[in-house]
Amino acid sequence: MPRSRLLLAMACVLLGFIAVIAVRARPADPEGRLPRQYRLAALIERQQSSTAKLRDEVKLLRRDVARLRADAAGRQTGAAAREDDLKALSTMAGLVAVKGPGIKVTLDDSHLDEAPSGNVNDLVIHSQDVQAVVNALWRSGAEAVVINHQRLVGTSAVLCVGNTLLLNGTVQSPPYVIGGVGAGRDRFDADALVRRLKEDAKEFGLRFSVSKEESLEAPAFAGATSFKFARAAAQGGK
C-alpha cells in the first residue's frame, strides 16, 4: 500500500511537470508583445472592416425597403402623402443623398517643424478645430455636412483618437475635407470661431482653405440610426 501511494504521488508530480512544460512551450501571441496603442489600432482596423461590410448590407436593405414602400404607395389610398412626408423626414435625418452649391473647407496639420509657442500640439489639427468648422457651417445655413465623405447626422460625434478622428465608426486622418451643402460663404467667413481658426492657421502654419463650390454632394448616411443611450423626453418635460 505505501508503495502504490508513492507511485501515485510520483505520477502526479510527473503529470504536473509535463503540464508546466506544455504551457511554457505554447507559442507566444505575437500581437501580445506589441505596445497597447498598436494593439488598439489593429483592433480598430479589424472593426472598421466589419463595419464597412455591415454598412454595405444596410444600404441594400434600405434600398429594398424604399422599393417596397414605393410599391405600397401605389396601391394604398393616402399612402402617397405619407410617402412624401417620410421622404422629407428621411432627408432631414440624413438618410437621403443631397447635392447642391455650398462651401468646402480643408484642414491639415502644419508644415512647420517647430511651433512658435514651443508647444507641438499647436502644429496639428484637433477635433475641436473640426467641430468649430462643422458648427460654423450649420450656422451658415448648411442643409447637410460631410467630413471626408462621412455624412453627419444626429447620432454622429467628432471624437479624438490620438492624432486621428473617430467618426461614424471610421477612423479619419488629416487632411480633413469638410463640405456644407447650402452654406453661405459670407456668413461662414463672419463666424467668430472661423476668424479665430484663421488666425491660428496663419500663426502656426496650419492649412485652412475655404472655397465656394457650385456642386457639392453629401452621400446618404449608411450607419445605425437608433439611439443607444438617449431617449425622447416626455411632453411637458415630465
HELIX and SHEET records of a PDB file:
HELIX    1   1 PRO A    2  ALA A   25  1                                  24    
HELIX    2   2 PRO A   30  ARG A   33  5                                   4    
HELIX    3   3 ARG A   36  ALA A   73  1                                  38    
HELIX    4   4 ALA A   79  MET A   92  1                                  14    
HELIX    5   5 VAL A  120  LEU A  123  5                                   4    
HELIX    6   6 SER A  127  ARG A  139  1                                  13    
HELIX    7   7 ARG A  185  ASP A  189  1                                   5    
HELIX    8   8 ALA A  192  PHE A  204  1                                  13    
HELIX    9   9 GLN A  235  GLY A  237  5                                   3    
SHEET    1   A 5 GLN A 150  ARG A 151  0                                        
SHEET    2   A 5 ALA A 144  ILE A 147 -1                                        
SHEET    3   A 5 TYR A 176  VAL A 181 -1                                        
SHEET    4   A 5 VAL A  98  ASP A 108 -1                                        
SHEET    5   A 5 ARG A 207  ALA A 218 -1                                        
SHEET    1   B 3 LEU A 159  VAL A 161  0                                        
SHEET    2   B 3 THR A 164  LEU A 167 -1                                        
SHEET    3   B 3 THR A 170  GLN A 172 -1                                        
END                                                                             
